[in-house]
Amino acid sequence: MNKKKLRVAIVGTGFIAKQHYEAIGRLAGTEIVAVVGRDEAKTRRFSQEYGIENYFTNFEELFYMDIDVVHICTPNNLHYPMARLALENKINVFCEKPLSLTTEESGHLVELAKESGVLHGVNLNYRSNAMVREMKKRVEEELGDLLLVKGEYIQDWLMFDDDYDWHFEPELVGPSRTVADIGSHLFDLIQFTTDRQIRRLYAKLITVYPTRYKRQQSGETFAHTYSGEAEAVEVVNEDAAMIIAELDDGVKVSMHLSQVTGGFKNGLSLTISGSKESITWKQEEPDKLFIGKRLGGNELVYADPKYVDGSLARFAALPAGHAVGWADGMKNSIAEFYSHVRGEVDNSQSYVDFYKGHRLMQLVEACLISNKEERWVELGELNEE
Ligand SMILES: NC(=O)c1ccc[n+]([C@@H]2O[C@H](COP(=O)([O-])OP(=O)(O)OC[C@H]3O[C@@H](n4cnc5c(N)ncnc54)[C@H](O)[C@@H]3O)[C@@H](O)[C@H]2O)c1
């Protein structure tokens, strides 16, 4: 498939669909040829605004076109049915996280993926930030023995009791909100940077507002565009979670997740403690790594092709001071998948495929079981597929 332009379709016209559009636009040799949305007028406007030739409200119209990759950027409930159709119709598929609503669905996608002969990815974009790659490299090469891991993902966009959107509707979001939505990112970062799997965990899920006040929402995720009368609605999913876990070699992990912590917009951070030093990455300061030393001075390493490992230059193309950030991680995430689709390199370990996406769903499910039964859950207890 190399040389030819990749023909791409995007499904969804909301917050993340626009980020996919922009990221793909930065990748040479790509062409977005179709967009699929729910509302015809909105989808037409999207296609006109972004200069996309075809727009549809029926996903299956894509199967009559010549499409190399479809990006699924819809609410969670549509990931499984759409990814399934893409695999059955032999179209490479790049799906937003979480891969599905349940492990039953993600397990089925794994089975289909094995037979399909096409490539499948899930957008766990933070692993493709330059400094996360550098963190992984340093954990491998200079951290010493792994002692402890501490992760946090805290946000404030659902902090008020009248914040309400589709993330509170279990048929759209699944049985978990915060753990599936942002915990999945943290699980992936921890497993990717340490090159270990979480083998057991204990989770406490917390709903700070048992009742929320729902009004009409007109905007996309994070827009807070509400109007009309407020209706009291029972909240059935979690606003926060505290999780302790063990990696497969017994290293202990603590995680804190929250969507109700004032002032923290996208506060994802990870500290890995080793016998020689500790390393910290903070998403809100994404172009730096903090290297903590017991003896001598601490270090701040900046994203710059001169300062990161030579193999990582493609993730940090600009010199320090030209800060790499969230949008660069998105672009890299898609680029890693596309280079495999083009047959340039088999870098399936670089991105999250449906096998790893299913594993992340198992971690979400393990948190739900642990919380309900108030016990440690071994990942081995859950069905493999
Ligand atoms: N990787 C990340 O960092 C990240 C960030 C935000 C969201 N997400 C994921 O992206 C997905 C979408 O979230 P969002 O924040 O963009 O939501 P959003 O509400 O802003 O947008 C959802 C879009 O899906 C469209 N849609 C709904 N039903 C549809 C249908 N039947 N056919 C076609 N389109 C349909 C809606 O019209 C809307 O445009 C979620 O699964 C979320 O978890 C990922």
The ligand as a MOL file (V3000), in Angstrom:
LIG
                    3D

  0  0  0     0  0            999 V3000
M  V30 BEGIN CTAB
M  V30 COUNTS 44 48 0 0 0
M  V30 BEGIN ATOM
M  V30 1 N -8.1880 9.8640 23.1250 0
M  V30 2 C -8.6190 10.9000 23.8160 0
M  V30 3 O -7.8340 11.6070 24.4440 0
M  V30 4 C -10.0870 11.2260 23.8250 0
M  V30 5 C -10.5410 12.4990 24.2200 0
M  V30 6 C -11.9240 12.7540 24.1760 0
M  V30 7 C -12.8040 11.7730 23.7630 0
M  V30 8 N -12.3370 10.5390 23.4130 0 CHG=1
M  V30 9 C -13.2730 9.4550 22.9990 0
M  V30 10 O -13.8880 9.8660 21.7860 0
M  V30 11 C -15.2200 9.3880 21.7270 0
M  V30 12 C -16.1370 10.5680 21.3700 0
M  V30 13 O -16.0370 11.5330 22.3950 0
M  V30 14 P -16.2360 13.0970 22.1130 0
M  V30 15 O -15.6900 13.7740 23.3090 0
M  V30 16 O -15.7370 13.4640 20.7710 0 CHG=-1
M  V30 17 O -17.8410 13.2000 22.1490 0
M  V30 18 P -18.7430 14.3060 21.4850 0
M  V30 19 O -20.0620 14.2130 22.1720 0
M  V30 20 O -18.0480 15.6280 21.4490 0
M  V30 21 O -18.8940 13.7890 19.9870 0
M  V30 22 C -19.5040 12.5490 19.6530 0
M  V30 23 C -19.8510 12.5620 18.1960 0
M  V30 24 O -20.4180 11.3060 17.8070 0
M  V30 25 C -21.4690 11.5780 16.8920 0
M  V30 26 N -22.4030 10.4560 16.7890 0
M  V30 27 C -23.3000 10.0370 17.7090 0
M  V30 28 N -24.0360 9.0150 17.1990 0
M  V30 29 C -23.5700 8.8040 15.9370 0
M  V30 30 C -23.9260 7.8920 14.9060 0
M  V30 31 N -24.9230 7.0230 15.0670 0
M  V30 32 N -23.2320 7.9430 13.7420 0
M  V30 33 C -22.2500 8.8370 13.5770 0
M  V30 34 N -21.8790 9.7280 14.5040 0
M  V30 35 C -22.5360 9.7060 15.6820 0
M  V30 36 C -22.1240 12.8140 17.4860 0
M  V30 37 O -22.9090 13.4800 16.5200 0
M  V30 38 C -20.8990 13.6270 17.8470 0
M  V30 39 O -20.4280 14.3320 16.7350 0
M  V30 40 C -15.5190 8.7570 23.0820 0
M  V30 41 O -15.4770 7.3590 22.9570 0
M  V30 42 C -14.4040 9.2400 23.9860 0
M  V30 43 O -14.0410 8.2920 24.9680 0
M  V30 44 C -11.0050 10.2730 23.4210 0
M  V30 END ATOM
M  V30 BEGIN BOND
M  V30 1 1 1 2
M  V30 2 2 2 3
M  V30 3 1 2 4
M  V30 4 1 4 5
M  V30 5 2 4 44
M  V30 6 2 5 6
M  V30 7 1 6 7
M  V30 8 2 7 8
M  V30 9 1 8 9
M  V30 10 1 8 44
M  V30 11 1 9 10
M  V30 12 1 9 42
M  V30 13 1 10 11
M  V30 14 1 11 12
M  V30 15 1 11 40
M  V30 16 1 12 13
M  V30 17 1 13 14
M  V30 18 2 14 15
M  V30 19 1 14 16
M  V30 20 1 14 17
M  V30 21 1 17 18
M  V30 22 2 18 19
M  V30 23 1 18 20
M  V30 24 1 18 21
M  V30 25 1 21 22
M  V30 26 1 22 23
M  V30 27 1 23 24
M  V30 28 1 23 38
M  V30 29 1 24 25
M  V30 30 1 25 26
M  V30 31 1 25 36
M  V30 32 1 26 27
M  V30 33 1 26 35
M  V30 34 2 27 28
M  V30 35 1 28 29
M  V30 36 1 29 30
M  V30 37 2 29 35
M  V30 38 1 30 31
M  V30 39 2 30 32
M  V30 40 1 32 33
M  V30 41 2 33 34
M  V30 42 1 34 35
M  V30 43 1 36 37
M  V30 44 1 36 38
M  V30 45 1 38 39
M  V30 46 1 40 41
M  V30 47 1 40 42
M  V30 48 1 42 43
M  V30 END BOND
M  V30 END CTAB
M  END
